Amino acid sequence: MTDHLAPLVAAVDSARAVWGEQAIESLAPGALMKLMEGLAEAQRLLDAGRARVAAEIARQSRPELGPAGLAKTQGFRNPTALIASVTGSGSGEAARLVKVGEATAPRMTLTGETKPARHPFVAAALEAGLIGSPAASAIITMLDRVALRAEPDALTEAERTLVEKAPGLAADQFSKLVARAEAFLDPAGVARREDELRAERSTHMYEDRNGMLVVNSKFDPEHGAPVKAYIETYVSAQLAAQRDENAPDAARPTIPQLQADALAHLAAHALGCAGKDLPSQGATVVVRIDHTDLVNETGYATIDGLTQPISVATARRMAGGGGIISCVFGSESEILDWGRRKRLYTEPQRLALVERDGGCAMCGAPPSHTKAHHIRWWARDAGPTDLSNGVLLCESCHHRIHDNGWDIRIDGAGTRARVWFIPPAHVDSARTPRLGGRARFDYAA
């Protein structure tokens, strides 16, 4: 007979072997990481068990049982209320557990035959402790939403791909991946959601009792992309100037203050300010779309720095405005590899790196937060200024890699190459490469 809690017990025992009766402060960094990984695995396995139990509670509380249903005999109006009370969670969390449990449990036919779970890849990953219920719920919800509009084979492949890429991704990174997968499966749905988002755009302004003008805005991706691009470029320029001035931290404005300054500066110039000192060089909105999709009006497009995909129609409309560029990489008119002739990466090269890396190749930060860095250093290693020797990194990841002994490897050529980060031996004794770049943070069928 199967011991369903054996994997959970093993994960807890593994964590106990590391921690046990020791003070947490006495653990070495490697042991501390092993402990966190063991507890995280135990949490995911616990999620799987809670989901299965929640689904069974829901089954034994189904409406046709009437007052004899489990929830009502326990004094609750429905299974969600019962589960929320027992777990101390909200009704939304309880409903999510039921949904995940029902979608990943084996199905029973009217004849008593047992069939596989409705989402077998999610079920297997959940049972193995590779993903938790939040990731499982995100996959299941998206696949169910597009089930009537996508091909069955595409749905199966999407489920497999998302389950494969989920481990190791933070919640916000994974939500971006799911959004791209949904756009691939249901391109027409992107346009429908755009209409809804466009209708919800708004700006509310009022003056509070202290005399502060309060501005609250919501933008759809099309209208918000130029705003975000300008503000981020302005803030980056101001932060760079602060570093050059070497001013004390207490005297430096905060990021929210700089963002407010950016809007004020932009409005002043729009009203006819004679100055031309806007630090907006490079504040470009980049819309990315496959050429075939653009020609055939299929698929979807993305905007650098934004999660929500946009429709082909919106991409065409944005391309007709100022400050929006389209990119064709590797054409005869652009030199993407400069060898040793140039030290700094050119704008065409940077755009190609953004296409390959999607932003910071290590953490997934948006392109505006990154710089192009030589993998083999220009001065020390005589590294060339080529795509195969370049990688986009945010400031934090750049320091982490150099300070802690990580290596970077590029497999393949051009914008379809893959970036691998190789941890130092003190992080992983086997030095197992970790996939980075767009291949890790973006969805591709």
C-alpha positions in Angstrom: 0.0 0.0 0.0 1.4 3.4 -0.9 2.5 5.7 1.9 1.4 9.1 0.4 3.2 11.1 3.1 6.5 9.3 2.8 8.1 11.9 0.5 7.0 14.7 2.8 8.5 12.9 5.8 11.7 12.3 3.9 12.0 16.0 3.1 11.4 17.0 6.7 13.9 14.4 7.9 16.5 15.8 5.4 15.9 19.3 6.8 16.1 18.0 10.4 19.5 16.4 9.6 20.8 19.8 8.7 19.2 21.9 11.4 18.2 19.5 14.2 19.0 21.0 17.6 21.6 23.5 16.2 21.2 27.2 16.5 20.3 28.6 13.1 23.2 31.2 13.5 25.7 28.3 13.7 24.9 26.9 10.2 27.4 27.4 7.5 26.2 29.1 4.3 26.1 25.8 2.4 24.1 24.1 5.2 21.7 27.1 5.4 21.0 26.9 1.7 20.5 23.1 1.9 18.1 23.7 4.8 16.1 26.3 2.9 15.9 24.0 -0.2 14.7 21.1 2.0 12.0 23.2 3.8 10.9 24.5 0.4 10.5 21.0 -1.0 8.6 20.0 2.1 6.3 23.0 1.6 5.6 22.0 -2.0 4.9 18.4 -1.0 2.6 19.7 1.8 0.8 21.8 -0.8 0.3 18.6 -2.9 -1.2 16.8 0.1 -3.4 19.7 1.1 -4.7 19.9 -2.5 -5.6 16.2 -2.7 -7.4 16.4 0.7 -9.2 19.6 -0.3 -10.4 17.9 -3.5 -11.7 14.9 -1.5 -13.5 17.2 1.0 -15.1 18.9 -2.0 -16.1 15.6 -3.5 -17.7 14.4 -0.2 -19.5 17.8 0.0 -21.0 17.9 -3.5 -24.4 19.6 -3.7 -26.3 16.4 -4.6 -25.5 15.0 -1.2 -27.6 17.7 0.4 -27.5 17.9 4.2 -25.5 14.6 4.3 -22.5 16.3 2.6 -19.3 16.5 4.6 -19.1 20.3 4.8 -22.7 20.7 6.0 -22.5 17.9 8.6 -19.5 19.9 10.0 -21.5 23.0 10.2 -20.3 24.9 7.0 -22.3 26.0 4.0 -19.7 24.7 1.5 -16.4 22.9 1.3 -14.5 26.1 0.7 -15.7 27.6 4.0 -14.8 24.4 5.8 -11.2 24.3 4.4 -10.7 28.0 5.0 -11.7 27.5 8.6 -9.5 24.5 9.2 -6.4 26.0 7.5 -6.9 29.5 8.7 -6.6 30.8 5.1 -8.9 32.9 3.0 -11.7 31.6 0.8 -9.6 32.3 -2.3 -6.8 30.2 -1.1 -9.2 27.4 -0.1 -10.9 27.5 -3.5 -7.4 27.3 -5.1 -6.6 24.2 -3.2 -9.8 22.6 -4.3 -9.3 23.5 -7.9 -5.7 22.2 -8.0 -6.7 19.0 -6.2 -9.6 18.3 -8.6 -7.4 19.0 -11.7 -4.6 16.8 -10.5 -6.4 13.8 -8.9 -7.1 10.6 -10.9 -10.7 10.7 -12.4 -13.4 8.1 -11.7 -15.8 7.4 -14.6 -19.4 6.4 -14.1 -18.5 2.8 -14.7 -15.9 2.9 -11.9 -12.9 3.0 -14.2 -9.9 5.1 -13.1 -8.5 7.6 -15.6 -5.5 9.9 -15.4 -5.7 13.3 -14.0 -7.0 16.1 -16.2 -3.6 17.8 -16.0 -1.1 14.9 -15.7 2.1 16.9 -16.1 1.0 19.3 -13.3 -0.1 16.3 -11.2 3.3 14.5 -11.5 5.3 17.7 -10.7 3.1 18.5 -7.7 3.4 15.0 -6.4 7.2 15.0 -6.8 7.5 18.3 -5.0 8.9 20.1 -8.0 6.2 22.8 -8.0 3.8 24.2 -5.3 0.1 24.8 -5.5 0.5 28.5 -6.6 2.4 27.5 -9.7 0.1 24.6 -10.3 -3.0 26.8 -10.0 -1.5 29.4 -12.4 -0.9 26.7 -15.1 -4.3 25.0 -14.6 -6.3 28.3 -14.6 -4.6 29.5 -17.8 -5.0 26.2 -19.6 -8.7 25.9 -18.7 -9.3 29.5 -19.8 -8.0 28.8 -23.3 -9.0 25.1 -23.6 -11.9 25.8 -26.1 -9.8 28.0 -28.4 -6.4 26.1 -28.5 -5.5 22.9 -30.2 -5.3 19.9 -27.8 -1.7 19.1 -28.8 -0.7 22.7 -28.1 -2.3 22.6 -24.7 -0.5 19.4 -23.8 2.8 20.8 -25.0 2.2 24.1 -23.1 1.5 22.2 -19.8 4.7 20.1 -20.2 6.8 23.2 -21.0 5.5 25.3 -18.2 5.9 22.5 -15.6 9.5 22.0 -16.9 10.4 25.7 -16.6 8.6 26.4 -13.3 11.2 25.1 -10.8 13.5 27.9 -9.7 11.4 30.8 -10.9 10.0 33.4 -8.6 6.2 34.0 -8.7 6.5 37.2 -10.7 8.8 35.6 -13.2 6.5 32.6 -13.6 3.4 34.8 -14.1 5.2 36.4 -17.0 6.0 33.0 -18.5 2.3 31.9 -18.1 1.1 35.2 -19.8 3.4 34.6 -22.8 2.2 31.0 -23.0 -1.4 32.1 -23.0 -0.8 34.6 -25.7 0.8 31.9 -27.8 -2.1 29.5 -27.3 -4.8 32.2 -27.8 -3.6 35.1 -29.9 -7.1 36.4 -30.4 -7.6 36.6 -26.6 -4.7 39.1 -26.4 -6.7 41.6 -28.5 -9.8 41.0 -26.3 -7.9 41.7 -23.1 -6.3 44.8 -24.7 -9.8 46.2 -25.3 -10.6 45.6 -21.6 -7.4 47.1 -20.4 -7.7 50.1 -22.7 -11.2 50.8 -21.4 -9.8 50.7 -17.8 -7.0 53.3 -18.3 -7.5 56.3 -16.1 -5.8 59.1 -14.2 -7.2 60.6 -11.0 -5.8 63.8 -9.6 -6.7 65.6 -6.4 -5.0 68.0 -3.9 -4.7 66.6 -0.4 -5.1 68.6 2.8 -1.3 69.2 2.9 -1.3 70.8 -0.5 0.3 67.7 -2.3 -1.1 67.0 -5.7 -1.9 63.2 -5.8 -1.9 61.5 -9.2 -3.0 57.9 -9.5 -2.9 56.4 -13.0 -3.5 53.1 -14.7 -2.3 52.5 -18.3 -2.8 49.7 -20.7 0.4 48.4 -22.2 0.2 50.5 -25.4 -0.2 53.8 -23.6 1.9 52.8 -20.6 5.0 51.6 -22.4 6.3 55.1 -23.5 5.6 56.5 -19.9 7.5 53.6 -18.3 10.4 53.9 -20.8 10.8 57.6 -20.2 10.6 57.5 -16.4 13.1 54.6 -16.2 15.6 56.4 -18.5 15.3 59.6 -16.6 15.8 57.8 -13.2 18.8 55.8 -14.6 20.4 59.1 -15.8 19.9 60.8 -12.4 21.3 57.8 -10.5 24.3 57.8 -12.7 24.8 61.5 -12.1 24.5 61.0 -8.3 27.2 58.4 -8.4 29.5 60.8 -10.3 28.8 63.6 -7.8 29.6 61.2 -4.8 26.9 62.9 -2.7 26.0 61.4 0.7 23.2 59.0 0.7 21.0 61.1 3.0 21.1 63.9 0.4 20.0 61.8 -2.5 16.4 61.6 -3.6 14.6 58.2 -3.4 13.5 56.3 -6.5 9.8 57.3 -6.0 11.0 61.0 -5.8 13.0 60.6 -9.0 10.0 59.1 -10.7 7.9 62.1 -9.7 10.6 64.4 -10.9 10.6 62.6 -14.3 6.9 63.3 -14.8 7.2 66.9 -13.7 10.2 67.4 -16.0 8.4 65.8 -18.9 5.3 68.0 -18.4 7.3 71.2 -18.1 9.0 70.5 -21.5 5.7 69.6 -23.1 4.2 72.9 -22.0 6.9 74.7 -23.9 10.0 74.9 -21.6 12.9 76.3 -23.7 15.4 73.9 -22.1 16.5 70.9 -24.0 18.2 69.0 -21.1 15.8 66.0 -20.9 18.0 63.0 -20.0 16.0 60.7 -22.3 18.6 59.6 -24.8 18.0 55.9 -25.3 14.4 56.1 -24.0 13.1 53.9 -26.8 10.1 51.6 -26.7 11.0 48.3 -28.3 8.2 46.2 -29.6 9.2 42.6 -30.6 7.3 40.4 -33.0 8.2 37.6 -35.3 8.3 38.7 -38.9 6.0 36.0 -40.1 3.4 36.9 -37.4 3.7 40.6 -38.5 3.1 39.7 -42.1 0.3 37.2 -41.5 -1.3 39.1 -38.6 -1.0 36.0 -36.4 0.6 35.4 -33.0 1.4 38.3 -30.6 4.0 40.9 -29.8 5.8 41.9 -26.6 7.1 45.2 -25.3 10.5 45.3 -23.6 10.0 45.8 -19.9 6.3 44.8 -19.8 4.8 41.5 -18.9 1.5 41.7 -20.8 1.7 40.6 -24.5 0.0 42.8 -27.1 -1.8 42.0 -30.3 -0.4 42.4 -33.8 -2.8 45.2 -34.5 -1.5 47.2 -31.5 2.1 46.5 -32.5 1.4 47.9 -36.0 -0.3 51.0 -34.5 2.6 51.6 -32.1 5.1 51.2 -34.9 3.4 54.2 -36.6 4.3 56.5 -33.7 7.5 58.3 -32.7 10.0 56.7 -30.4 9.0 53.2 -31.4 11.5 51.1 -33.4 11.4 47.7 -35.1 14.5 45.6 -35.3 15.8 43.1 -37.9 18.9 41.5 -36.6 21.8 40.2 -38.6 21.0 42.1 -41.8 23.9 43.0 -44.1 23.6 46.7 -43.1 24.4 46.0 -39.4 27.7 44.7 -38.0 26.8 42.7 -34.9 30.3 41.4 -34.2 33.1 44.1 -33.9 36.0 41.9 -32.6 38.6 44.1 -31.0 37.8 47.2 -33.1 35.3 48.7 -30.5 35.4 48.4 -26.7 31.7 49.3 -26.0 28.8 47.4 -27.5 26.9 49.4 -30.2 23.2 50.0 -30.2 22.4 47.3 -32.8 24.5 44.9 -30.8 22.6 45.8 -27.6 19.3 45.3 -29.3 20.4 41.9 -30.5 21.5 41.0 -26.9 18.1 42.1 -25.6 16.5 39.8 -28.2 18.7 36.9 -26.9 18.7 37.7 -23.2 15.3 39.4 -22.7 16.8 41.7 -20.1 19.2 40.7 -17.3 20.2 37.2 -18.3 20.6 36.1 -14.7 17.6 37.6 -12.8 15.2 38.7 -15.6 15.2 42.4 -14.8 14.0 44.5 -17.7 16.4 45.7 -20.4 16.4 49.3 -19.2 18.0 48.1 -16.0 20.9 46.3 -17.7 24.3 47.0 -19.4 26.1 44.9 -21.9 29.2 43.3 -20.3 32.1 41.4 -21.8 32.2 37.7 -20.6 35.9 37.6 -21.3 37.1 41.0 -20.1 38.3 43.5 -22.7 41.5 44.5 -21.0 42.4 41.4 -18.9 41.4 38.6 -21.3 41.5 40.5 -24.6 37.8 39.6 -25.0 36.2 40.8 -28.3 33.1 43.0 -28.5 31.0 40.2 -30.1 27.6 38.8 -29.3 29.1 35.5 -28.3 31.2 37.4 -25.7 28.5 39.7 -24.5 25.7 39.3 -21.9 23.1 41.7 -20.4 23.3 42.0 -16.7 21.8 44.4 -14.1 24.3 46.0 -11.7 23.5 43.6 -8.9 24.0 40.5 -10.9 27.1 41.8 -12.5 28.7 42.3 -9.1 27.4 38.9 -7.8 29.0 37.1 -10.8 32.4 38.8 -10.5 32.5 38.8 -6.6 31.4 35.2 -6.1 33.2 33.3 -8.9 30.4 32.5 -11.3 31.2 31.6 -14.9 29.1 32.3 -18.1 28.9 30.1 -21.2 27.1 30.9 -24.5 25.9 28.0 -26.6 25.0 28.7 -30.2 25.2 31.8 -32.3 23.2 35.0 -32.7 20.0 35.9 -31.0 18.9 32.3 -30.6 22.0 31.3 -28.6 21.5 30.2 -25.0 23.2 31.7 -21.9 24.3 29.4 -19.1 25.5 30.4 -15.6 27.9 28.1 -13.9 27.9 28.4 -10.2 31.1 28.2 -8.2 32.0 25.0 -6.3 31.0 26.4 -3.0 27.4 26.9 -4.3 27.2 23.6 -6.3 30.0 21.1 -6.0 29.0 19.6 -9.4 28.9 23.2 -10.9 25.8 22.3 -12.8 25.0 25.0 -15.5 21.8 27.0 -14.9 19.9 28.2 -17.9 19.5 32.0 -18.1 18.4 34.6 -20.6 15.2 34.7 -22.7 15.2 30.9 -22.9 14.6 30.7 -19.2 12.2 33.6 -18.6 10.1 33.6 -21.8 7.8 31.1 -23.4 8.6 29.4 -26.7 6.7 26.5 -28.1 
